[in-house]
């Protein structure tokens, strides 16, 4: 038995409080609550600010320290016996999609905080400090790109670029961030690139596999890669009743042909592994009697194979130009993330703790992107998945069972202790 698999004298997992964890999900779901039972809590919005403020209250009540960095990432710290040691870090995000669910992201934040509380309740001392993180703007629904907080944390040179990003209404991220940090006056400032010993992210699966296989814990083996693009089609506004078809530069018509061409490219594999989505489609001037002169839309392309990411992604611009008709087309790649694999220290610790606790489990690959994919670049990293009902996510009816959420938090708590005392 290696050092990671040795159970501590007191098990942190035994102190995890399922009801406390569930009630905190209920409380957080009030911020941005939607009529169908989901949440609209986009990054740095008024709803996000309120959620952060409540989280800060819980932290203060517990007596932990709260830190914030220049992109708004939050960190809750439980000290270790070695104040100079890099922390064992866990967390996820608090922001949501416009029609998001109550568990995506926020579960990882609350599970990490619950783990810190459980470890504290059990009276367990750790050599390394333990921290729970809430990363800013993982979803990218309001400000692009997504996973912005973890990206900038691991690549500080990107900070100034990200601070100038605007949302669809023209709000500059820097201004929205100022309002957010002003609402947390007691949070201490934290520098970027503060060393991290290792990182573990707990998350709902966002897919149907664990539920179908009747497994409680997914030991995540990796995350598929992605490429994202913004496509702009520039035509000319014209009168719908007087402009002949031969003279039109119809940006919408061109965009439809471009999307059709892209679908032929990306719908290539019978195994249905490649993921291609046009998730946002904006038409201007969006008036009934005007030929659309400008359209922009997004492409979200994902695949676990680097060679496919390169081969298909590199063809996007050519297909757009070939189907542009009389319009001008501008193609901008907004993000590129290679596939990654989790193995070694953290993944082994997750598996060992899961086996020790006796939970039904399986190895699983993540189709969704997560903050862990950026932390992977600076420290040993891994993930814990728990089931979600019917695999539905990014949807207001997203659901998860309290017992499964608690199971993931129990595994996480023991893993954090194991890693902090190794």
Number of C-alpha atoms within 10 A of each C-alpha: 5 6 11 22 18 13 15 13 7 13 18 29 24 15 19 26 16 17 12 13 20 18 12 18 18 13 11 24 21 18 20 24 19 17 8 11 17 26 29 23 31 25 28 25 18 16 20 22 25 19 21 23 17 15 21 22 13 14 18 15 9 12 11 17 17 23 19 21 18 21 25 20 22 29 27 26 22 22 18 19 11 12 11 10 16 18 27 26 24 31 29 29 29 30 32 29 22 19 20 25 28 29 28 27 25 25 28 31 27 29 32 31 28 25 33 28 21 23 26 15 13 16 13 14 16 21 19 24 24 27 26 29 27 30 26 28 28 28 27 18 19 24 21 18 19 21 22 23 26 26 23 22 23 19 15 15 11 13 17 13 9 20 16 13 16 17 15 9 7 8 14 16 20 17 13 18 19 14 14 21 23 11 14 17 9 14 19 13 15 16 12 18 12 11 14 16 19 22 26 27 28 29 28 29 28 24 19 15 17 26 17 12 12 12 17 21 29 29 22 24 18 24 25 22 23 24 21 21 20 17 22 21 28 24 24 19 17 18 14 15 9 7 13 10 9 7 10 20 25 25 29 24 19 24 27 14 18 23 18 14 16 23 14 10 16 18 13 12 9 7 6 9 14 20 14 19 15 16 9 12 13 13 16 16 14 14 10 9 11 17 24 26 21 24 24 20 17 20 21 17 20 29 22 22 16 16 10 14 22 13 10 17 20 12 12 20 18 11 18 25 17 12 20 22 18 16 22 17 24 13 17 12 15 15 14 16 17 17 18 20 18 21 15 11 14 23 23 17 24 28 22 20 24 26 15 14 15 10 16 14 19 19 15 19 17 21 20 13 20 21 25 27 24 22 22 18 13 16 16 19 26 29 27 26 28 28 29 25 19 16 18 19 23 19 19 21 17 22 22 22 13 14 14 19 27 23 22 28 32 27 28 31 28 29 28 31 27 24 23 23 17 13
